[in-house]
Amino acid sequence: MPVAELQVPEPESPPKKAWWRALGPGLITGAADDDPSGIATYTQGGAQFGYAVAWTVLFTYPLMVGIQLASARIGRVTGRGLTENFARQFPRPVVFLLIVLLVGANTINLGADISAMADAANLISGWDAKWLAIGFGMLSLGLQVFLPYARYVRILKWLTLAVFSYVGVAFVAHVDWPAAARATLLPHIVWSRDYMTTIVAILGTTISPYLFFWQAAQEVEEIRRVPEDKPLRTAPGQIRAQLRRIKVDTYVGMGVSNLVAFFMIVASAATLHAQGKLNIESSTQAAQALLPIAGRFAYLLFAAGIIGTGLLALPVLAGSAADAVASLRGWRKGLDQPLGHATAFYGVLAAAMAIGVLISLAGLNPIKTLYWAAVINAVISVPIMVAVMVTASNERLMAGITIHLKWKILGWAATGAMLAATLVMAYTLVF
């Protein structure tokens, strides 16, 4: 019987904390999921197909919870990130390939996010978008390098509030709520190339590899930050409380992510799709299209939300890439480390951010880049998700504290759904 299922006696029952005090890595991860890439994908999906893609947020919620719980448990049980655990059971070339896929997708995502943030800030301020892109990259990098981790986490928690700006957009957009509810609960699937590509993009931006790596890494960071916390494999007395905390944190974090995604889809369906604006070429165009339809308030909320969620997502993207590379190379790592103690780790983080800024300055179409970054995330997710599920089920690595059967089913279902959607998209593109 796995250790997690035993009734482990604790010498003293700690006082119960309010549920919101359990929120941390899961909440930040979930909110970071609604980054500018997600905003672009949900907005484009709602603009192109109206309410007909709203069902995806209901479908993906349990799948997200399954794979994110597996990732978080790996970090909390072993005290190590995903890369280090992968290296303990897979051949090194396989692990290297997984990390290359992650870093490549994250860097493209970084560039697209920075570009969208600069466009949104230009819309509000009128300042040159290129200088704004450079400024956002430098600001995010500076906060990660020079701000103590405990203080930085508090900033990230406050930034999660930015995602709720899209709830405000939906409520001023005159949504047909009965139609939105029908489309969500009774899916109508369109068997076309564009529709299938959009579904894959939504899956890719909702269930993204960088989220797996980030939540696992943040559980490890929390073990380092809190003196009494230990990896669960060496602290059986903490098992029940920590697994309960992870569950609440992940349920709420993924719930916030998908709820906000729903509001983005229905808001763009009620405004852009209803007005025949089916193809959005930039975040600026999306915001400007809202102005005559939903008013200046919705217009400003949309633009401000892109900036706020971008500031939340940049450290998640760059940090998860840097953590994975440092783990593979055996370097000292972590946002809790001073610059002089983890130079190589921060060097990778800075390089990822710099390349992201250069991509944003290349003049690519921001919405298209964000959209296809989501598609790339979906395609590369499958092998990484397989690795996560195999690791979370490994009795030796997990010291018997493996994921329960229902979460195994959901985690593998998420993997299967991503593979099936990718194959269907590939079929529609070829035929």
Residue, then its C-alpha position, 0 to 999 in steps of 0.5 A: m500500500p502506498v505511503a500516501e494511503l496509510q494513516v500516518p500518526e502525527p505527534e501533534s495536529p497543527p492548527k488548521k489554516a484558512w484555505w486561502r493561506a494554502l494558495g501559492p504555486g498552484l494559484i500563480t501557475g494557474a494565473a500565469d496560464d492566462d498569459p498574453s499567449g492565452i489571451a490571444t488564443y482565447t480571443q481569436g477562438g471567440a472571435q472566429f467561432g463565437y461561443a462554439v469553443a467555450w466547452t473547451v474550458l470545462f473539458t480541460y479543467p479536470l485534465m489540467v488538475g490531474i497533470q498539475l497535481a502530478s507535477a506538484r507532487i513530484g516536486r514536494v515528495t522528492g525535493r527536486g524539480l522535474t528535470e532532475n527526476f527525469a534524469r534519474q529514470f530516462p536516458r540522458p539524450v531523452v531528457f536533453l530532447l525534452i529540455v530542448l523542446l521546453v526551452g524552445a517553446n518557452t523562448i518563442n512564448l516569451g517573445a510573443d508575450i513581450s511583444a503583446m505587452a509592448d503593443a498594449a502599453n503603446l495603446i495606453s501610453g503612446w510610447d514607442a513599442k520597441w522601447l517598451a518591449i526592452g523595458f518590460g524584459m529588463l523589469s522582469l529580469g531585474l525583479q527575478v535577479f535582485l528581489p528576494y524570493a519571498r518578496y517576489v512571490r508576494i508580488l506574483k500573488w498580487l499580479t494574479l488579480a490582473v486576470f480578473s480584468y477579463v471578467g470585467v470585460a465580459f460583463v460590459a460586453h452584453v454576452d448572451w449568457p443562455a447561448a454561452a451556457r448551451a455552447t459550454l454544456l452541449p459542445h458543437i464541434v466543427w470538423s474543419r482545419d481552422y476549428m481543429t487548429t484552434i482547439v489544439a491552440i486552446l489545449g496548448t495554451t491551457i495545458s502547457p509544459y512550462l506550467f508543469f516545470w514551474q509548479a514542481a520547481q515552486e514546490v521545491e523553492e517552498i521547501r527551501r523557503v520554509p525552515e520546517d518544510k522537508p521533502l515528503r519522502t523524508a518527512p512522513g508526518q507532513i504528508r497529509a497536510q501538504l498533499r491537502r494543501i497542494k490539492v486546494d492550491t491546484y484546484v483553485g489555481m486551475g479553476v481561476s485559470n479556466l474561469v478567466a479563459f471562459f470569460m475571455i472567450v465569451a467576451s470576444a464572441a459577444t463583441l468581435h464575432a457578433q460584429g463580424k470581426l473574425n480574424i484578429e491580427s494584433s492585441t492592439q486591434a483586439a482592444q480597439a475593436l472592443l472600443p466602439i462595441a463595449g466601450r472605453f472601460a472594456y478597451l482599457l481593461f483588455a489592454a491593462g490585462i495583457i500587461g499584468t498577465g504578461l508580467l506574471a507570465l514572463p518569470v514563469l516562462a524564463g524561470s522554468a526554462a532556466d531551472a530545467v537547463a540548470s538541473l540538467r547541467g547540475w548547476r546551483k539554481g533557484l530564485d532564492q539564490p543570490l546572483g553570485h551563488a547561481t551565476a549560470f542559472y541567472g545567465v540562462l534566465a537572462a539569455a532567455m529573456a534577451i532572446g524573447v526581447l529580440i523576437s518581440l523586436a523582429g516585427l512578427n505579427p503578435i497575435k499570430t505568433l502567440y497563437w502558433a506558440a500555443v500550437i507548438n506548446a500542444v505538440i511538445s506537451v505530449p512527450i513531456m506529459v508522458a514523462v511526468m506521469v511515468t515519474a509520478s507513478n514511479e514507486r522508487l523515486m516517489a518513495g511510495i507516495t505516488i499519485h492516486l488512481k483517479w489522478k493517474i486516470l486524469g493525467w493520462a487522459a490529459t496526455g491522450a487528449m493532447l495527442a488526439a487533438t494534435l493528430v486530428m489537427a495534423y490530419t486536417l492540415v494534410f488532408 
